[in-house]
Amino acid sequence: MIYSIEILRFFSSIFVIIYHYEYFFFRTLDFKDNSKIHDALPFDNFINWIYMYGDYGVQIFWCISGFVIAYIYLNKINSISFKKFAGNRISRLYPLHLITLIVALVINIIYEYFVNFPLSQFNDSYHFILHLFFISSWGLEQGSSYNLPIWSVSKEIIAYILFFFLASNINNLNFKKIIFALSLLILLNKLPIFASDQDVNLLSCLILFLSGLLVYKLYLIKKNLFFIIGLLLLVVSFVGNFKIFIFSPGILMLFISLEKFLGKNIKKIFSLLGNLTYSSYLFHYPLTALIIICFKDRIEIFSNNYFFIGYLFFVLFLSYLSFKYFEIKAKYFFRKIFEK
């Protein structure tokens, strides 16, 4: 395990949650005058950039996933079956997804009753089935439905499947082959026929996932240069228009380069925080809806700094309980099923 990646995962998740704080608590409720929203946001003078760009945490997470999956599986891909590979992924991701889907279903019904308009755009049986099979972002109709944030993980499922079949069927998945695949995807991303949000998001997921795989291959031979290379990539990503495809592998390499400076106690903390990312990402949306129901007549409280801090700590506390008492047990339970 590379513990410095765990803290990057944690930051990426928190940034998305803070980004959604503005979107769900303020814009969804048409909070006062939308032009003055930033005047009302908690700690806006300090974290305004997160409110504006925190959604990039999703792209960084895709890049991290590409690295982590390669780190765990690439060198032993020919000795592992697809059933075992899929079982490992499903046992980690699906149990919590199912629980939060059910919670989101119930809260969506309550929300529409008390707030008088639907929380999500599509709350029908078709989209529920898509969610149930973990393919909510594979449908032809795209929009918010049930536990909205799971869309990014749904895209990532496609990357997992493609990774397994490419890595197990292409001999010596080297730099040239990865760079060729990346170049092809980037070219497709520029074509106007792939201009829809659904196409762009899928191509972005695959590009960044492959970028993480490329970082892993570089890690095997040049990890001592990661700090310099990562820093250079970050600088380039900010020259002219911001370039998330360069920024994501750059920040990943920069964090990996910090691993050698971490002490034992710091590694334990980073590991704990990294383990909270998935549950915090999935729980924060239904929790936000529940809070809006409770405070729908006092929405000014969402501007309160103490409320904001309490909200973040409660999300993390709930995530800790979820990981310790549910996710770990559910993972091993499902893995036993797949091993039969």
C-alpha positions as CSV (number, residue, x, y, z in Angstrom):
1,M,0.0,0.0,0.0
2,I,1.2,3.5,-0.8
3,Y,-0.2,5.6,2.1
4,S,0.4,9.0,0.4
5,I,-2.2,8.0,-2.2
6,E,-4.8,7.4,0.6
7,I,-4.6,11.0,1.7
8,L,-5.0,12.2,-1.9
9,R,-8.1,10.0,-2.2
10,F,-9.4,11.6,1.0
11,F,-8.8,15.1,-0.2
12,S,-10.4,14.4,-3.5
13,S,-13.5,13.1,-1.8
14,I,-13.7,16.0,0.6
15,F,-13.3,18.5,-2.2
16,V,-16.3,16.9,-4.1
17,I,-18.4,17.0,-0.9
18,I,-17.6,20.7,-0.4
19,Y,-18.4,21.4,-4.0
20,H,-21.7,19.7,-3.6
21,Y,-22.4,21.7,-0.4
22,E,-22.9,24.7,-2.5
23,Y,-24.7,22.9,-5.2
24,F,-27.2,21.1,-3.0
25,F,-27.7,23.4,-0.1
26,F,-27.8,26.7,-2.1
27,R,-28.4,26.3,-5.8
28,T,-30.9,23.4,-5.5
29,L,-33.0,25.4,-3.1
30,D,-32.6,28.6,-5.1
31,F,-31.0,30.2,-2.1
32,K,-31.8,33.9,-1.9
33,D,-30.3,35.7,-5.0
34,N,-28.1,33.2,-6.9
35,S,-25.8,36.0,-7.9
36,K,-24.9,36.5,-4.2
37,I,-24.5,32.8,-3.3
38,H,-20.8,33.1,-2.7
39,D,-21.3,35.9,-0.1
40,A,-23.3,33.4,1.9
41,L,-21.1,30.3,1.6
42,P,-19.2,29.2,4.8
43,F,-15.5,30.2,4.8
44,D,-15.9,31.5,1.3
45,N,-12.8,33.7,1.6
46,F,-10.6,30.7,2.3
47,I,-12.1,27.8,0.3
48,N,-13.9,29.6,-2.6
49,W,-11.6,27.7,-5.0
50,I,-13.0,24.4,-3.7
51,Y,-16.6,25.6,-4.1
52,M,-15.7,26.4,-7.7
53,Y,-13.5,23.5,-8.7
54,G,-14.0,20.8,-6.2
55,D,-15.7,18.6,-8.8
56,Y,-12.3,17.9,-10.3
57,G,-11.8,15.6,-7.3
58,V,-13.8,13.0,-9.4
59,Q,-11.2,13.1,-12.2
60,I,-8.3,12.9,-9.8
61,F,-10.0,9.8,-8.3
62,W,-10.2,8.1,-11.7
63,C,-6.5,8.6,-12.1
64,I,-5.8,7.2,-8.7
65,S,-8.0,4.2,-9.4
66,G,-6.0,3.4,-12.6
67,F,-2.8,3.5,-10.6
68,V,-4.1,1.4,-7.7
69,I,-5.7,-1.3,-9.9
70,A,-2.5,-1.6,-11.8
71,Y,-0.5,-1.7,-8.6
72,I,-2.6,-4.5,-7.2
73,Y,-3.4,-6.6,-10.3
74,L,-1.2,-5.8,-13.3
75,N,1.7,-8.1,-12.5
76,K,-0.6,-11.1,-11.6
77,I,-3.3,-10.5,-14.1
78,N,-2.6,-13.8,-15.9
79,S,-3.0,-15.8,-12.7
80,I,-6.4,-14.4,-11.7
81,S,-9.7,-15.2,-13.2
82,F,-12.2,-12.6,-14.3
83,K,-14.6,-14.0,-11.7
84,K,-12.2,-13.4,-8.9
85,F,-11.3,-9.9,-10.2
86,A,-14.9,-8.9,-10.6
87,G,-15.7,-10.5,-7.2
88,N,-13.0,-8.4,-5.5
89,R,-14.4,-5.2,-7.1
90,I,-18.0,-6.0,-6.5
91,S,-17.5,-7.0,-2.8
92,R,-15.8,-3.7,-2.2
93,L,-18.2,-1.4,-4.0
94,Y,-21.6,-3.0,-4.3
95,P,-22.8,-3.6,-0.7
96,L,-22.5,0.1,0.3
97,H,-23.9,1.1,-3.0
98,L,-27.0,-1.1,-2.4
99,I,-27.5,0.3,1.1
100,T,-27.2,3.9,0.1
101,L,-29.4,3.3,-2.9
102,I,-32.2,2.1,-0.7
103,V,-31.6,5.0,1.7
104,A,-31.7,7.5,-1.2
105,L,-34.9,5.9,-2.5
106,V,-36.7,6.4,0.8
107,I,-35.3,9.9,1.3
108,N,-36.2,11.0,-2.2
109,I,-39.9,10.1,-1.5
110,I,-39.8,12.0,1.8
111,Y,-38.0,14.9,0.2
112,E,-40.6,15.3,-2.5
113,Y,-43.4,15.2,0.0
114,F,-42.0,17.8,2.4
115,V,-40.1,20.1,0.0
116,N,-42.8,19.9,-2.7
117,F,-40.4,19.2,-5.6
118,P,-38.3,16.1,-6.5
119,L,-34.8,15.9,-5.3
120,S,-33.7,14.1,-8.5
121,Q,-34.6,14.5,-12.1
122,F,-35.4,10.8,-12.8
123,N,-36.9,8.8,-9.9
124,D,-38.5,6.1,-12.0
125,S,-38.3,2.3,-12.1
126,Y,-36.0,2.3,-15.2
127,H,-33.4,4.4,-13.4
128,F,-33.7,2.4,-10.2
129,I,-32.9,-0.7,-12.2
130,L,-29.9,1.0,-13.7
131,H,-28.7,1.9,-10.2
132,L,-29.5,-1.6,-9.0
133,F,-27.2,-3.1,-11.6
134,F,-24.5,-0.5,-11.0
135,I,-24.9,1.0,-14.5
136,S,-26.7,4.2,-13.6
137,S,-24.5,6.3,-16.0
138,W,-24.8,3.8,-18.8
139,G,-28.4,4.7,-19.7
140,L,-29.4,6.8,-22.7
141,E,-31.2,9.4,-20.6
142,Q,-28.7,11.1,-18.3
143,G,-29.7,13.2,-15.3
144,S,-29.8,13.1,-11.6
145,S,-31.4,10.0,-10.1
146,Y,-31.5,8.5,-6.7
147,N,-28.0,8.5,-5.2
148,L,-26.5,10.9,-7.8
149,P,-22.8,10.7,-7.0
150,I,-22.6,7.0,-7.8
151,W,-22.5,8.0,-11.5
152,S,-18.7,8.4,-11.4
153,V,-18.2,4.9,-9.9
154,S,-20.6,3.5,-12.6
155,K,-18.3,4.9,-15.3
156,E,-15.3,3.4,-13.5
157,I,-16.9,-0.1,-13.7
158,I,-16.4,0.2,-17.5
159,A,-12.7,1.1,-17.0
160,Y,-12.3,-2.0,-14.7
161,I,-13.7,-4.3,-17.2
162,L,-11.6,-2.9,-20.1
163,F,-8.5,-3.0,-17.9
164,F,-8.9,-6.7,-17.2
165,F,-9.4,-7.8,-20.7
166,L,-6.7,-5.5,-22.2
167,A,-4.2,-6.5,-19.5
168,S,-4.9,-10.2,-19.8
169,N,-5.0,-10.3,-23.6
170,I,-2.2,-8.0,-24.6
171,N,1.3,-9.3,-24.1
172,N,3.6,-6.8,-22.4
173,L,1.3,-3.9,-21.8
174,N,4.2,-1.4,-22.2
175,F,4.5,2.3,-22.4
176,K,4.1,2.4,-26.2
177,K,0.8,0.5,-26.1
178,I,-0.6,2.6,-23.2
179,I,0.4,5.9,-24.8
180,F,-1.1,4.7,-28.1
181,A,-4.4,3.9,-26.4
182,L,-4.3,7.2,-24.5
183,S,-3.6,9.2,-27.7
184,L,-6.6,7.4,-29.4
185,L,-8.9,8.2,-26.5
186,I,-7.8,11.9,-26.4
187,L,-8.4,12.1,-30.2
188,L,-11.9,10.7,-29.8
189,N,-12.5,13.1,-27.0
190,K,-11.9,16.0,-29.4
191,L,-14.4,14.7,-32.1
192,P,-17.7,16.5,-32.2
193,I,-19.6,13.2,-32.4
194,F,-18.6,12.6,-28.8
195,A,-19.8,16.0,-27.5
196,S,-22.5,14.8,-25.1
197,D,-21.8,14.9,-21.4
198,Q,-22.2,11.1,-21.3
199,D,-19.6,10.5,-23.9
200,V,-17.2,13.2,-22.5
201,N,-17.4,11.8,-19.0
202,L,-16.8,8.2,-20.1
203,L,-13.8,9.2,-22.3
204,S,-12.4,11.3,-19.5
205,C,-12.8,8.4,-17.1
206,L,-10.9,6.0,-19.5
207,I,-8.2,8.6,-20.3
208,L,-7.5,9.3,-16.6
209,F,-7.7,5.7,-15.6
210,L,-5.1,4.9,-18.3
211,S,-3.0,7.8,-17.1
212,G,-3.0,6.2,-13.7
213,L,-1.8,3.0,-15.3
214,L,0.9,4.9,-17.1
215,V,2.0,6.5,-13.8
216,Y,2.3,3.0,-12.3
217,K,4.5,1.8,-15.2
218,L,6.7,4.8,-14.7
219,Y,6.7,4.2,-10.9
220,L,8.4,0.8,-11.5
221,I,11.4,2.5,-13.1
222,K,11.5,6.2,-12.3
223,K,9.8,6.7,-8.9
224,N,12.9,8.7,-7.6
225,L,12.1,11.4,-10.2
226,F,8.3,11.6,-9.3
227,F,8.6,14.8,-7.4
228,I,10.3,16.6,-10.2
229,I,8.1,15.1,-12.9
230,G,4.9,15.7,-10.9
231,L,5.9,19.3,-10.2
232,L,6.6,20.0,-13.9
233,L,3.2,18.5,-14.9
234,L,1.4,20.7,-12.4
235,V,3.1,23.8,-13.8
236,V,2.2,22.8,-17.4
237,S,-1.4,22.1,-16.4
238,F,-1.8,25.7,-15.3
239,V,-0.2,27.3,-18.3
240,G,-3.0,28.7,-20.5
241,N,-6.2,26.8,-20.0
242,F,-6.3,24.4,-17.1
243,K,-5.6,20.9,-18.2
244,I,-7.1,18.2,-15.9
245,F,-5.6,15.4,-18.0
246,I,-2.1,16.7,-17.1
247,F,-2.9,17.9,-13.6
248,S,-4.3,14.6,-12.3
249,P,-1.3,12.4,-13.1
250,G,0.9,15.3,-11.9
251,I,-0.7,15.6,-8.5
252,L,-0.7,11.8,-8.2
253,M,3.0,11.6,-8.8
254,L,3.7,14.4,-6.4
255,F,1.9,12.7,-3.6
256,I,3.5,9.4,-4.3
257,S,6.9,11.1,-4.0
258,L,6.0,12.1,-0.4
259,E,5.7,8.4,0.7
260,K,9.3,8.1,1.8
261,F,8.8,11.0,4.3
262,L,5.9,9.4,6.1
263,G,6.3,8.0,9.6
264,K,4.4,4.9,10.9
265,N,1.8,6.9,12.8
266,I,1.1,9.2,9.8
267,K,0.6,6.2,7.6
268,K,-2.0,4.8,10.0
269,I,-3.9,8.1,9.9
270,F,-3.7,8.3,6.1
271,S,-4.9,4.8,5.8
272,L,-7.9,5.5,8.0
273,L,-8.8,8.6,6.1
274,G,-8.4,6.9,2.8
275,N,-10.8,4.2,3.9
276,L,-13.5,6.8,4.6
277,T,-13.6,8.1,1.0
278,Y,-16.1,5.7,-0.6
279,S,-18.6,5.9,2.2
280,S,-18.3,9.6,2.6
281,Y,-18.8,10.0,-1.2
282,L,-22.0,7.8,-1.2
283,F,-23.5,8.9,2.1
284,H,-23.2,12.7,1.8
285,Y,-25.9,13.1,-0.9
286,P,-28.8,11.3,1.0
287,L,-27.6,13.0,4.2
288,T,-27.7,16.4,2.6
289,A,-31.3,15.7,1.4
290,L,-32.3,14.7,4.9
291,I,-30.8,17.8,6.4
292,I,-32.6,20.0,3.8
293,I,-35.9,18.3,4.9
294,C,-35.2,19.1,8.5
295,F,-34.1,22.7,8.0
296,K,-36.3,23.6,4.9
297,D,-37.7,26.6,6.8
298,R,-34.4,27.8,8.2
299,I,-32.1,27.5,5.1
300,E,-30.0,30.5,6.4
301,I,-28.3,28.0,8.8
302,F,-26.5,26.5,5.8
303,S,-24.4,29.7,5.7
304,N,-23.2,29.2,9.3
305,N,-19.5,28.2,9.6
306,Y,-20.1,26.0,12.6
307,F,-22.9,24.2,10.8
308,F,-20.6,23.6,7.8
309,I,-17.9,22.1,10.1
310,G,-20.4,20.0,11.9
311,Y,-21.8,18.7,8.6
312,L,-18.3,17.6,7.4
313,F,-17.4,15.9,10.7
314,F,-20.8,14.1,10.8
315,V,-20.2,12.8,7.2
316,L,-16.8,11.5,8.3
317,F,-18.2,10.0,11.5
318,L,-20.9,8.3,9.6
319,S,-18.3,7.1,7.1
320,Y,-16.2,5.7,9.9
321,L,-19.1,3.7,11.3
322,S,-20.0,2.5,7.9
323,F,-16.4,1.3,7.1
324,K,-15.8,-0.3,10.5
325,Y,-19.1,-2.0,11.1
326,F,-20.5,-2.7,7.6
327,E,-18.1,-2.4,4.7
328,I,-15.3,-4.6,6.0
329,K,-17.8,-7.4,7.0
330,A,-19.8,-7.1,3.8
331,K,-16.6,-7.3,1.7
332,Y,-15.5,-10.5,3.2
333,F,-19.0,-12.0,3.1
334,F,-19.3,-11.3,-0.6
335,R,-15.8,-12.5,-1.4
336,K,-16.6,-15.9,0.2
337,I,-19.6,-16.1,-2.1
338,F,-17.5,-15.5,-5.2
339,E,-14.8,-18.0,-4.1
340,K,-17.3,-20.8,-4.1
